Amino acid sequence: MDCRDPGACPPAQGQPTRLVQWNIERGYELLAVIAELRQQNADVIALQEVDIGCERSGGLDTGLKIAEALKMNYVFLCEFEELHSPQRDGRSQGGGVHGNALLSRFDMSDFRVIEHR
């Protein structure tokens, strides 16, 4: 999903690329995560524990919300389905999918999963 502004230019070639990685813990503190990532001004962001459609994160795609706020490209890889369980409270309730994401100011294409044994 390309959330960059139309006509946005990627960082200039030959300049250092700033990479940030963060386990966002399902996006519980999504606004604070966005604020901190905005301050980091990264060119590439690797996120862990991204929720899509889970009750605990308000049914949001937490990675996409970050990409939209930061105006970056976004790709998500599902790690597992997070099943809804009557034994969990609302703060830990699933009902969607959970995984990892990459955000980038650079063009991105040709995504694929490489399975490890």
C-alpha positions as CSV (number, residue, x, y, z in Angstrom):
1,M,0.0,0.0,0.0
2,D,1.6,3.3,-1.1
3,C,0.6,6.0,1.4
4,R,3.2,8.5,0.2
5,D,2.1,11.8,-1.1
6,P,1.7,11.8,-4.9
7,G,5.0,12.9,-6.5
8,A,6.9,12.3,-3.3
9,C,10.6,11.7,-3.9
10,P,12.5,8.9,-2.1
11,P,15.7,9.9,-0.3
12,A,18.5,11.0,-2.5
13,Q,21.0,8.3,-3.7
14,G,24.3,8.3,-1.9
15,Q,22.8,9.6,1.3
16,P,22.8,7.5,4.5
17,T,19.6,5.4,4.9
18,R,18.1,5.6,8.3
19,L,16.5,2.3,9.5
20,V,14.4,1.9,12.6
21,Q,13.0,-1.4,13.9
22,W,10.4,-1.6,16.7
23,N,8.2,-4.2,18.3
24,I,5.0,-2.0,18.6
25,E,3.2,-4.5,21.0
26,R,0.1,-4.7,18.8
27,G,-0.3,-0.9,18.7
28,Y,-1.6,-0.5,22.2
29,E,-0.1,3.0,22.3
30,L,-0.6,3.7,18.6
31,L,-0.5,7.5,18.9
32,A,2.7,7.5,21.0
33,V,4.3,5.0,18.5
34,I,3.4,7.3,15.6
35,A,4.8,10.4,17.4
36,E,8.1,8.6,18.3
37,L,8.5,7.2,14.7
38,R,7.8,10.7,13.3
39,Q,10.7,12.1,15.4
40,Q,13.0,9.3,14.2
41,N,12.5,10.4,10.6
42,A,13.4,7.0,9.3
43,D,13.7,6.0,5.6
44,V,12.8,2.4,6.4
45,I,10.9,1.0,9.4
46,A,10.6,-2.6,10.4
47,L,7.7,-3.3,12.7
48,Q,7.0,-6.4,14.8
49,E,3.7,-7.4,16.4
50,V,1.4,-5.5,14.0
51,D,-2.3,-6.3,14.4
52,I,-5.0,-6.2,11.7
53,G,-8.6,-6.6,12.7
54,C,-8.0,-7.7,16.3
55,E,-10.4,-6.6,19.0
56,R,-7.6,-5.5,21.3
57,S,-6.4,-2.9,18.8
58,G,-9.9,-1.7,17.8
59,G,-10.1,-3.7,14.6
60,L,-7.5,-1.4,13.0
61,D,-4.6,-2.3,10.7
62,T,-2.1,-0.8,13.1
63,G,0.8,-0.8,10.5
64,L,-1.3,0.9,7.9
65,K,-2.3,3.6,10.3
66,I,1.4,4.2,11.0
67,A,2.2,4.2,7.2
68,E,-0.7,6.7,6.6
69,A,0.4,9.0,9.4
70,L,4.1,9.0,8.2
71,K,3.2,8.9,4.5
72,M,5.2,5.8,3.7
73,N,5.0,2.7,1.6
74,Y,3.6,-0.3,3.6
75,V,3.8,-4.1,3.3
76,F,2.5,-6.6,5.9
77,L,3.3,-10.2,6.3
78,C,0.9,-12.3,8.5
79,E,2.7,-14.5,11.0
80,F,-0.4,-16.1,12.4
81,E,-4.2,-15.7,12.8
82,E,-5.1,-14.4,16.2
83,L,-8.2,-16.3,17.2
84,H,-10.9,-14.8,19.3
85,S,-11.1,-16.6,22.7
86,P,-13.7,-16.3,25.5
87,Q,-10.9,-16.8,27.9
88,R,-9.2,-13.5,27.2
89,D,-10.1,-10.0,28.3
90,G,-10.6,-7.2,25.8
91,R,-7.0,-5.9,26.1
92,S,-5.6,-9.2,24.9
93,Q,-8.4,-10.3,22.6
94,G,-7.6,-11.4,19.1
95,G,-10.0,-12.0,16.2
96,G,-7.8,-10.9,13.4
97,V,-4.2,-11.4,12.1
98,H,-0.8,-10.6,13.6
99,G,2.6,-10.2,12.0
100,N,5.4,-8.0,10.7
101,A,5.5,-5.0,8.5
102,L,8.0,-2.9,6.5
103,L,7.4,0.8,5.8
104,S,9.6,2.7,3.4
105,R,10.1,6.1,1.8
106,F,11.6,4.1,-1.2
107,D,9.6,2.5,-4.0
108,M,8.8,-1.1,-3.1
109,S,7.6,-4.0,-5.3
110,D,7.9,-7.7,-6.0
111,F,7.2,-8.9,-2.5
112,R,7.4,-12.6,-1.6
113,V,7.7,-14.9,1.4
114,I,10.8,-17.0,1.7
115,E,10.0,-20.0,3.9
116,H,12.7,-21.3,6.2
117,R,13.0,-24.9,7.3
